Structure formats: structure tokens, C-alpha cells
Amino acid sequence: MPLIRNPILPGFNPDPSILRVGTDYYIATSTFEWYPGVQIHHSKDLANWELVTRPLSRKSQLDMRGDPDSCGVWAPCLTHDGDKFWLVYTDVKRKDGSLKDTHNYIVSAPSIEGPWSDPVYANSSGFDPSLFHDEDGKKWFVNMLQDHRRRPRSFAGIVLQEFDPSVGKLVGQKKNIFKGTELDLVEGSHLYKRNGWYYLLTAEGGTAYHHACTLARSRDIWGPYEVHPQKHILTSKDHPHAALQRAGHGDIVETPDGKTYLVHLAGRPTTQERRCVLGRETSIQEAYWEDDWLFVKNGPVPSLYVDVPGERDEGEYWAEQRYTFENGLHKDFQWLRTPEIERIFNTRDGKLALIGRESIGSWFEQALVARRQTHFSYDAETAIDFSPTDERQFAGLTAYYCRFNFFYLAVTAHSDGQRELLILTSEASWPDGKLNMPLADPVQIPNEGKVKLALKIRGRELQFFYALDGEELKEIGPVYDASILSDECGGHQAHGSFTGAFVGVACSDINGTALPATFDYFVYRPVQFQADGTSVYFN
């Protein structure tokens, strides 16, 4: 059977938690500030994956208004106890500085499609929670433990406590069962049991270029835990030219015939600056057991090509996606933070109507609807109908990472009411969040009529285009450096920016009059360029 090429979930899909129920595999990944929360993909063969649900979809489960960039939903853990599905997750309200606010919750559902329950609050002592169902019926909750005093570390270890579903809370003693290795920053824990051993898989080293999966085991769930002979069963930290970098934060699954696989996050850096525009993606590795220790095949460095039960169909990945809105918003799209979608968009009359709210980059209520960039090179296109009256009303097409990193071709108006096209860019502007000045020269357009907006990304180069009714697309503005739409430029550098590049449409009315913009369609067209054709791409 042909080998498949990693990643298995391209684009922003980090912190994978994998589960098999019968012959069905599921992977849950982090969504951070993007709504609805948590992506769950399904597969029958570990090669072909389909997005089936985002379970945190209502206000009672998740409201991220005010959550800063790269906060929100971190590191979900998806499990099944033989009766129903369980999902645990963190809603991070503050991450920068010494203090963090990290609230951990548990939801459950009879099937993967739901209905998913309202959340049960667990604790706020750290993040990356996980739920383990032991053979005796007990449920154990683990999460990393934070210590703002750094005595001796801010990532103080992995804390264990029993969860009692009958009372809906953590009960009994809690104990720090594993303080990690000298690599530090222990997080992302998962518990397993096999052959009388409890195994604790953790992530260490931070989520940049020293990331790793660390394995430890104990005969007693409370420890002590001995560390794997290799310490780190998966890492790229000592191999800067490996195709998959930043490898870590993994989870383990067994096939029905007893084979073991490890899923993990990884990045594929581009340019000499090593920028991961597609964010942290989900990859998979073959693994095997020897002397009751798990080893990654050909590890600890992750393999680009892996043998899995299935053969991947590449056709859908490379197909042009033309989205229309007669049947609502396609599942590929998300928006930012708010559960009250009626305040920011609707799809009445077969079009996508965005309701002008706060400015692009707002952490509270902005009308921005976008999909992941899943290819290094692509084209995007839309048609907009928008009648602004001044410069505080603007709407259009955006390539977006966060408030500090975006490119935005907007229909707006001058203070005299004359409509124009204007490119707004914020290029690695942390901590100020300023637009790059001077702006490119505006282009006047008629005050009425639809405008076609488009962009082209080839590797690191981004070019905008526009066309009036009946005209061909023409270039507008200079060529921009699209590689800044990456974790490494996201505002807090690689250890603090955790999402990936998106492309979509936005509408702002900072006059406060909620002026809407309508979009007829949205096209995302993958392009096979040198970046996708090689294992590593430097330019």
C-alpha cells in the first residue's frame, strides 16, 4: 500500500487527541479564539479525514468575547468510556505574563454529533486537561499545574485527581504526579493503561522548535513515574532540517488488529526565517511496543511518509472550493469568539451578509468569517456589495492571522463619501497593533455596484486584485510578504502565537450603525507550487 504524506490534517489543526470507537477514528484539535470550539474529524482508515462536528457551539458552552489572540480553547481531549463520548477543554482568558487564567470544563454526548451537554466546571489550576477511564470504572482528570512564582518552574508538573460524574466535580486528593524532565514546560498530558502499567504521555519544550513528546510509566497511577529510555519518543529539536518541525503534543491509538499509532502536532516552516504559515498541523507516526515501552518507528524524528491502513484520496485536497450560501455557512468557515452569530452574519437570500461591528482585530465582536489556509499557495475570490458613507465603514477580503498580522483589501469611502478601494495591513505590529503607514494609494470606484475582490498567494508573495462589473481582474497595491501570517510573527513569537493563517471576508462599521456588506460567493483555489511539492521549502 502506498505511504501517505504527513500531515493528515493540513493547516491549523494543533494538539490532536485521537480516539477509536469500533472501526471509527476521531481526532479532536484546538480552535483557540475561532468559533465554534474544537474541531472533530472522522476517519475509517487513518488516511482520509472529514470534519464532522464542532461541539462547543452555544453560549452556555463557550463565550470567548474578550479572549486575546491565541487564547480560547486549548488542547481538547476526546475519550469514550464504553457508554458515551467525553470532551475536556480549557477556555483561556489570559496567557501573557506570569499569571494565566485557564478554566477547565467537561462535556459529554451519546454520539459524536451530539447533543453535547452543557459544561461541568473542573478547575482552573492549569491547562491541557485530559480524562482517563480506568478499568475499575473510575475516571481520572489530569492537567498541567501552573506556578506563577516559578518555584522552581512556572510549568510545575502534571496534577492528578479523580472525577466523579455522579456529582459532576473533582473529588478526593490531588497530587503532582510528574514534574517533567530538564526540557521543561511539561503540558499536554494523556494517561493510558497497558499490561499493568500506567503510561503518561506529555508534551515538553514549548510548542516551537524544541517541542517533544515525553513518555513515562508507573505501576501505580499515583506514581512514581519512570521516564522512557529515550526520554522523548518524538521530537525534531535536534534535527533542524527534518521536514516536520516543532513535533510534539501527541496522543496514542491502536487499530483493531493491534497496531499502534501516535498522532502529534508539527509545523512545516517556509522561508529562511522558518515561518509556519499553515500553523501547527496534525501528523501521524507508526509506533511499536518493546519491553513495555512505546517507540516511534524510525524515531524520535518524525517521518514525512507513513504506512497507515488506508490510501489517501488527494483529489478533494486539491479541488477548487466554490462556496455559495443558499444552504447556510459551509462547515469550512469559522468566525471569532462570539456565540451570538445573529449579531455578525446571516445567510438570508442565498448570500452571506456581514453586519458591520467592531474593527478587524477586535477581541470582542468583529464580523469576520474565514476558512483555514491549507496550502502554501492558493487563489481566493469574492464579490461584494457595500455602500459605505465614510472611512469608518470598510468591508472586503482578508488574509488574516490575528490583530497584529493581516492583509485586508477593503471597500470603503473617503470622508466626502466617495467610494474607494483601500488596502489595510498590519504586519508583525505587536505590541502596538498599528497599521503599516503610509497606506498604499487608494483606488476610486463608483459609488454603486458590486466589486470583485481577489488575492493570489504564491509561497511568501501575496498580491491583491479587483474588478468592477464586466471587467477583468487587475492588480492593486504592491506584493506583500504573506509569510508573516505565521506563528513566528503572530505577535508573541512561536511560543505565544498558536493558530494559523485564514482567508475570508470581514466588515467593520466603527461608526456604530451596523452597516451590512453582502458577499455572493467565496472561492478558494489550491495551487500546486514549489512549496507544496517538496518536503522542505526555503526561499
C-alpha positions, 0 to 999 in steps of 0.5 A: 500500500502506498505511504501517505504524506504527513500531515493528515490534517493540513493547516491549523489543526494543533494538539490532536487527541485521537480516539477509536470507537469500533472501526471509527477514528476521531481526532479532536484539535484546538480552535483557540479564539475561532468559533465554534470550539474544537474541531472533530474529524472522522476517519475509517482508515487513518488516511482520509479525514472529514470534519464532522462536528464542532461541539462547543457551539452555544453560549452556555458552552463557550463565550470567548468575547474578550479572549486575546489572540491565541487564547480560547480553547486549548488542547481538547481531549476526546475519550469514550468510556464504553457508554458515551463520548467525553470532551475536556477543554480549557477556555483561556482568558489570559496567557501573557505574563506570569499569571494565566487564567485557564478554566477547565470544563467537561462535556459529554454526548451519546454520539459524536454529533451530539447533543453535547451537554452543557459544561461541568466546571473542573478547575482552573489550576492549569491547562491541557486537561485530559480524562482517563477511564480506568478499568475499575470504572473510575475516571481520572482528570489530569492537567498541567499545574501552573506556578506563577512564582516559578518555584522552581518552574512556572510549568510545575508538573502534571496534577492528578485527581479523580472525577466523579460524574455522579456529582459532576466535580473533582473529588478526593486528593490531588497530587503532582504526579510528574514534574517533567524532565530538564526540557521543561514546560511539561503540558499536554498530558494523556494517561493510558493503561497497558499490561499493568502499567500506567503510561503518561504521555506529555508534551515538553519544550514549548510548542516551537522548535524544541517541542517533544513528546515525553513518555513515562510509566508507573505501576501505580497511577499515583506514581512514581513515574519512570521516564522512557529510555529515550526520554522523548519518543518524538521530537525534531529539536535536534534535527533542524532540517527534518521536514516536520518541525516543532513535533510534539503534543501527541496522543496514542491509538491502536487499530483493531488488529493491534497496531499502534499509532501516535498522532502529534502536532508539527509545523512545516516552516517556509522561508529562511526565517522558518515561518509556519504559515499553515500553523501547527498541523496534525501528523501521524507516526507508526509506533511499536511496543518493546519491553513495555515501552512505546517507540516511534518507528524510525524515531524520535524524528518524525517521518514525512511518509507513513504506512497507515491502513488506508490510501489517501484520496488527494483529489478533494485536497486539491479541488477548487472550493466554490462556496455559495450560501443558499444552504447556510455557512459551509462547515469550512468557515469559522468566525471569532469568539462570539456565540451570538452569530445573529449579531455578525452574519446571516445567510438570508437570500442565498448570500452571506451578509456581514453586519458591520461591528467592531474593527478587524482585530477586535477581541470582542465582536468583529464580523469576520468569517474565514476558512483555514489556509491549507496550502502554501499557495492558493487563489481566493475570490469574492464579490461584494456589495457595500455602500459605505458613507465614510472611512469608518465603514470598510468591508472586503477580503482578508488574509488574516492571522490575528490583530497584529498580522493581516492583509485586508483589501477593503471597500470603503469611502473617503470622508466626502463619501466617495467610494474607494478601494483601500488596502489595510495591513498590519504586519508583525505590529505587536505590541502596538497593533498599528497599521503599516503607514503610509497606506498604499494609494487608494483606488476610486470606484463608483459609488454603486455596484458590486466589486470583485475582490481577489488575492493570489498567494504564491509561497511568501508573495501575496498580491491583491486584485479587483474588478468592477462589473464586466471587467477583468481582474487587475492588480492593486497595491504592491506584493506583500510578504504573506509569510508573516501570517505565521506563528513566528510573527503572530505577535508573541513569537512561536511560543505565544502565537498558536493558530494559523493563517485564514482567508475570508471576508470581514466588515467593520462599521466603527461608526456604530450603525451596523452597516451590512456588506453582502458577499455572493460567493467565496472561492478558494483555489489550491495551487500546486507550487514549489512549496507544496511539492517538496518536503522542505521549502526555503526561499 
